[in-house]
């Protein structure tokens, strides 16, 4: 079955006219109201879920920052401990060399 452009235009006008008449009935208005009400409730639930996701993401980011700070402190402590060990070893070698020189 082939509709020309005119046939499609006529079908669109017919469906549009029938749709407008349909929306004027009480049943259609009630159905539209129920659908709109459900849509608004769903929107509220989605917005609540988005708010919770934002809060959780904020907590995750804060925890990650604390974790990075702790790792930086630990890395610095390891660096300082390694530097002290090197200095102590150098001091022992210097003390041994000085003792040998005086002996």
Z-matrix of the N, CA and C atoms (Angstrom, degrees):
N
C 1 1.439
C 2 1.526 1 107.06
N 3 1.289 2 116.54 1 126.06
C 4 1.451 3 121.53 2 -177.71
C 5 1.518 4 109.24 3 -114.15
N 6 1.324 5 112.74 4 128.86
C 7 1.458 6 119.30 5 172.32
C 8 1.516 7 106.17 6 -108.22
N 9 1.261 8 116.07 7 136.91
C 10 1.450 9 118.98 8 173.08
C 11 1.516 10 108.48 9 -82.80
N 12 1.297 11 115.85 10 -178.75
C 13 1.462 12 119.69 11 177.62
C 14 1.520 13 110.48 12 -59.24
N 15 1.308 14 115.96 13 -36.72
C 16 1.462 15 119.84 14 179.53
C 17 1.528 16 110.71 15 -66.55
N 18 1.333 17 116.83 16 -39.48
C 19 1.460 18 121.07 17 179.45
C 20 1.529 19 111.11 18 -64.63
N 21 1.330 20 116.88 19 -41.46
C 22 1.470 21 120.30 20 177.69
C 23 1.521 22 110.91 21 -65.85
N 24 1.321 23 116.99 22 -39.55
C 25 1.457 24 120.73 23 178.05
C 26 1.516 25 110.19 24 -63.00
N 27 1.318 26 116.80 25 -44.22
C 28 1.462 27 121.20 26 -179.86
C 29 1.527 28 110.64 27 -63.64
N 30 1.338 29 116.51 28 -41.44
C 31 1.471 30 120.32 29 179.19
C 32 1.531 31 110.19 30 -64.71
N 33 1.328 32 117.27 31 -40.56
C 34 1.464 33 120.44 32 178.16
C 35 1.510 34 112.26 33 -63.32
N 36 1.315 35 116.21 34 -42.11
C 37 1.473 36 120.00 35 178.82
C 38 1.521 37 110.32 36 -64.82
N 39 1.332 38 116.82 37 -42.28
C 40 1.463 39 121.18 38 179.63
C 41 1.522 40 111.01 39 -62.71
N 42 1.317 41 116.25 40 -46.55
C 43 1.476 42 120.44 41 -179.77
C 44 1.528 43 109.84 42 -65.61
N 45 1.331 44 117.92 43 -42.48
C 46 1.464 45 121.01 44 178.37
C 47 1.511 46 112.47 45 -61.95
N 48 1.316 47 116.83 46 -42.58
C 49 1.470 48 121.12 47 179.38
C 50 1.518 49 110.27 48 -65.71
N 51 1.324 50 116.78 49 -44.15
C 52 1.452 51 120.70 50 178.97
C 53 1.527 52 110.49 51 -64.41
N 54 1.349 53 117.56 52 -38.51
C 55 1.461 54 121.44 53 179.24
C 56 1.516 55 112.06 54 -63.49
N 57 1.332 56 116.83 55 -39.92
C 58 1.471 57 120.46 56 178.71
C 59 1.518 58 109.69 57 -65.27
N 60 1.341 59 116.54 58 -44.08
C 61 1.472 60 120.08 59 178.87
C 62 1.524 61 110.24 60 -63.80
N 63 1.330 62 116.25 61 -38.31
C 64 1.460 63 120.67 62 -179.66
C 65 1.527 64 110.88 63 -63.99
N 66 1.336 65 117.73 64 -41.16
C 67 1.457 66 121.02 65 -178.88
C 68 1.513 67 113.35 66 -69.15
N 69 1.330 68 117.22 67 -14.39
C 70 1.464 69 120.03 68 179.00
C 71 1.520 70 112.03 69 -80.66
N 72 1.331 71 118.24 70 -10.77
C 73 1.462 72 120.11 71 -179.63
C 74 1.525 73 110.16 72 -80.25
N 75 1.336 74 115.55 73 153.72
C 76 1.469 75 120.63 74 179.76
C 77 1.520 76 111.43 75 -62.77
N 78 1.311 77 117.01 76 -39.87
C 79 1.466 78 120.45 77 -178.14
C 80 1.527 79 110.85 78 -63.97
N 81 1.324 80 115.81 79 -42.33
C 82 1.463 81 119.49 80 -179.85
C 83 1.522 82 110.61 81 -66.99
N 84 1.332 83 117.00 82 -40.28
C 85 1.467 84 119.72 83 178.35
C 86 1.524 85 110.32 84 -63.33
N 87 1.353 86 115.47 85 -41.28
C 88 1.461 87 118.96 86 179.52
C 89 1.529 88 110.38 87 -64.75
N 90 1.329 89 117.27 88 -42.91
C 91 1.460 90 120.98 89 178.98
C 92 1.527 91 110.40 90 -63.47
N 93 1.320 92 117.33 91 -40.84
C 94 1.466 93 120.85 92 178.72
C 95 1.523 94 110.39 93 -65.60
N 96 1.330 95 116.89 94 -38.86
C 97 1.466 96 121.36 95 178.80
C 98 1.527 97 110.71 96 -65.21
N 99 1.310 98 116.62 97 -42.88
C 100 1.473 99 120.92 98 178.67
C 101 1.529 100 109.49 99 -63.49
N 102 1.325 101 116.46 100 -43.22
C 103 1.465 102 119.90 101 179.63
C 104 1.524 103 110.80 102 -64.76
N 105 1.327 104 117.49 103 -42.49
C 106 1.466 105 120.70 104 179.17
C 107 1.525 106 110.37 105 -64.94
N 108 1.325 107 116.92 106 -39.93
C 109 1.460 108 121.24 107 179.10
C 110 1.525 109 110.62 108 -62.97
N 111 1.323 110 116.65 109 -43.60
C 112 1.469 111 120.37 110 178.15
C 113 1.524 112 110.15 111 -64.03
N 114 1.317 113 116.76 112 -39.65
C 115 1.460 114 120.43 113 178.29
C 116 1.519 115 112.00 114 -63.05
N 117 1.324 116 117.03 115 -40.35
C 118 1.470 117 120.65 116 178.68
C 119 1.526 118 111.61 117 -67.01
N 120 1.348 119 116.31 118 -39.97
C 121 1.467 120 119.26 119 177.25
C 122 1.523 121 110.46 120 -63.96
N 123 1.320 122 116.15 121 -41.51
C 124 1.456 123 119.83 122 179.24
C 125 1.527 124 109.91 123 -63.74
N 126 1.328 125 117.45 124 -40.83
C 127 1.464 126 121.30 125 178.32
C 128 1.523 127 110.34 126 -60.45
N 129 1.334 128 116.50 127 -43.17
C 130 1.468 129 120.04 128 179.15
C 131 1.523 130 111.54 129 -62.12
N 132 1.332 131 117.29 130 -41.27
C 133 1.464 132 121.07 131 178.67
C 134 1.525 133 111.09 132 -65.07
N 135 1.323 134 116.42 133 -41.93
C 136 1.465 135 120.19 134 179.40
C 137 1.523 136 110.05 135 -63.92
N 138 1.321 137 117.11 136 -42.58
C 139 1.467 138 120.51 137 179.73
C 140 1.533 139 110.72 138 -64.21
N 141 1.332 140 116.74 139 -37.33
C 142 1.465 141 120.40 140 177.43
C 143 1.530 142 109.77 141 -64.79
N 144 1.344 143 116.42 142 -43.77
C 145 1.467 144 120.23 143 178.67
C 146 1.522 145 111.04 144 -63.27
N 147 1.320 146 117.21 145 -38.97
C 148 1.466 147 120.77 146 178.13
C 149 1.526 148 110.08 147 -64.22
N 150 1.335 149 116.98 148 -40.71
C 151 1.465 150 120.33 149 177.29
C 152 1.520 151 111.78 150 -61.43
N 153 1.330 152 116.64 151 -42.60
C 154 1.468 153 120.35 152 178.40
C 155 1.525 154 110.85 153 -65.37
N 156 1.319 155 116.32 154 -40.04
C 157 1.467 156 119.62 155 178.80
C 158 1.528 157 110.39 156 -63.54
N 159 1.331 158 117.10 157 -39.70
C 160 1.471 159 120.19 158 178.38
C 161 1.525 160 110.57 159 -64.46
N 162 1.323 161 116.99 160 -42.78
C 163 1.471 162 120.42 161 178.86
C 164 1.532 163 109.80 162 -62.12
N 165 1.333 164 116.66 163 -45.89
C 166 1.468 165 120.18 164 -179.85
C 167 1.519 166 110.72 165 -62.48
N 168 1.317 167 117.43 166 -41.29
C 169 1.461 168 120.51 167 179.46
C 170 1.525 169 110.04 168 -63.93
N 171 1.342 170 116.34 169 -39.97
C 172 1.466 171 119.49 170 177.41
C 173 1.519 172 111.47 171 -61.60
N 174 1.335 173 116.84 172 -41.07
C 175 1.467 174 120.84 173 177.33
C 176 1.526 175 111.11 174 -64.28
N 177 1.311 176 116.54 175 -41.78
C 178 1.467 177 120.39 176 -179.54
C 179 1.523 178 110.39 177 -63.17
N 180 1.327 179 116.82 178 -44.41
C 181 1.465 180 120.61 179 -179.52
C 182 1.531 181 110.26 180 -64.06
N 183 1.329 182 116.90 181 -42.52
C 184 1.467 183 120.24 182 179.44
C 185 1.527 184 110.45 183 -62.68
N 186 1.334 185 117.17 184 -44.36
C 187 1.468 186 120.54 185 178.53
C 188 1.530 187 111.21 186 -62.92
N 189 1.324 188 117.00 187 -38.88
C 190 1.463 189 120.61 188 179.23
C 191 1.523 190 110.96 189 -64.78
N 192 1.335 191 117.11 190 -39.14
C 193 1.470 192 120.33 191 178.32
C 194 1.524 193 110.72 192 -63.91
N 195 1.329 194 116.70 193 -43.27
C 196 1.471 195 120.74 194 178.36
C 197 1.525 196 109.93 195 -62.53
N 198 1.332 197 116.54 196 -43.14
C 199 1.458 198 120.68 197 -179.99
C 200 1.533 199 110.41 198 -61.78
N 201 1.318 200 117.34 199 -42.84
C 202 1.471 201 120.63 200 179.14
C 203 1.520 202 111.35 201 -64.55
N 204 1.329 203 117.15 202 -38.77
C 205 1.466 204 120.24 203 177.52
C 206 1.523 205 110.62 204 -64.10
N 207 1.336 206 117.29 205 -42.39
C 208 1.460 207 121.03 206 178.95
C 209 1.527 208 111.03 207 -63.47
N 210 1.320 209 116.49 208 -41.97
C 211 1.468 210 119.46 209 179.14
C 212 1.519 211 110.97 210 -65.69
N 213 1.331 212 117.37 211 -35.51
C 214 1.467 213 120.20 212 178.05
C 215 1.522 214 110.52 213 -66.19
N 216 1.336 215 117.08 214 -40.68
C 217 1.464 216 121.10 215 178.27
C 218 1.530 217 109.76 216 -65.00
N 219 1.328 218 117.34 217 -43.21
C 220 1.464 219 120.79 218 179.06
C 221 1.529 220 111.02 219 -63.47
N 222 1.323 221 117.06 220 -42.02
C 223 1.463 222 120.84 221 179.62
C 224 1.521 223 110.47 222 -64.20
N 225 1.322 224 116.64 223 -39.80
C 226 1.473 225 120.13 224 178.60
C 227 1.526 226 110.19 225 -66.36
N 228 1.331 227 117.30 226 -39.84
C 229 1.462 228 120.57 227 178.81
C 230 1.538 229 110.47 228 -63.89
N 231 1.332 230 116.99 229 -39.71
C 232 1.464 231 120.11 230 177.60
C 233 1.529 232 110.50 231 -65.08
N 234 1.320 233 116.23 232 -40.23
C 235 1.461 234 120.90 233 179.27
C 236 1.525 235 110.42 234 -63.49
N 237 1.335 236 116.76 235 -43.88
C 238 1.466 237 121.27 236 179.66
C 239 1.527 238 110.04 237 -65.16
N 240 1.334 239 117.66 238 -41.80
C 241 1.467 240 120.85 239 179.38
C 242 1.533 241 110.38 240 -63.35
N 243 1.329 242 116.91 241 -41.29
C 244 1.465 243 119.88 242 178.81
C 245 1.530 244 110.49 243 -65.82
N 246 1.334 245 117.20 244 -39.49
C 247 1.465 246 120.57 245 178.81
C 248 1.521 247 110.50 246 -65.47
N 249 1.327 248 117.93 247 -40.29
C 250 1.468 249 121.22 248 178.38
C 251 1.524 250 110.60 249 -63.22
N 252 1.332 251 115.50 250 -41.26
C 253 1.471 252 119.20 251 179.77
C 254 1.523 253 110.16 252 -62.66
N 255 1.311 254 117.06 253 -40.19
C 256 1.468 255 120.77 254 178.52
C 257 1.528 256 110.64 255 -64.93
N 258 1.341 257 116.79 256 -43.41
C 259 1.468 258 121.22 257 -179.82
C 260 1.530 259 110.19 258 -65.19
N 261 1.339 260 117.48 259 -42.68
C 262 1.462 261 121.31 260 179.92
C 263 1.533 262 110.43 261 -63.93
N 264 1.318 263 116.79 262 -40.93
C 265 1.466 264 120.44 263 178.10
C 266 1.525 265 109.93 264 -64.23
N 267 1.314 266 116.36 265 -42.09
C 268 1.472 267 119.67 266 178.51
C 269 1.525 268 110.47 267 -64.60
N 270 1.337 269 117.02 268 -39.97
C 271 1.469 270 120.54 269 178.17
C 272 1.535 271 110.75 270 -63.35
N 273 1.362 272 117.05 271 -41.83
C 274 1.463 273 120.12 272 178.90
C 275 1.536 274 111.08 273 -63.34
N 276 1.319 275 115.47 274 -42.13
C 277 1.466 276 118.62 275 178.89
C 278 1.526 277 111.09 276 -65.51
N 279 1.337 278 115.56 277 -39.42
C 280 1.467 279 119.16 278 179.36
C 281 1.520 280 110.51 279 -67.29
N 282 1.333 281 116.35 280 -39.79
C 283 1.465 282 119.69 281 179.02
C 284 1.534 283 110.18 282 -66.84
N 285 1.346 284 116.87 283 -40.33
C 286 1.466 285 120.05 284 177.48
C 287 1.519 286 111.77 285 -64.24
N 288 1.330 287 116.51 286 -40.65
C 289 1.461 288 120.43 287 179.11
C 290 1.532 289 110.20 288 -66.56
N 291 1.334 290 117.00 289 -38.07
C 292 1.457 291 119.87 290 179.57
C 293 1.515 292 110.68 291 -68.70
N 294 1.334 293 116.95 292 -37.96
C 295 1.464 294 120.58 293 179.06
C 296 1.511 295 110.40 294 -66.36
N 297 1.321 296 117.43 295 -38.96
C 298 1.467 297 120.99 296 178.64
C 299 1.535 298 110.05 297 -67.67
N 300 1.304 299 116.48 298 -35.66
C 301 1.470 300 119.55 299 -178.86
C 302 1.513 301 110.86 300 -70.03
N 303 1.301 302 119.32 301 -32.53
C 304 1.456 303 122.08 302 -179.15
C 305 1.524 304 111.53 303 -85.22
N 306 1.306 305 118.33 304 -14.94
C 307 1.453 306 121.39 305 -177.52
C 308 1.472 307 114.93 306 -83.85
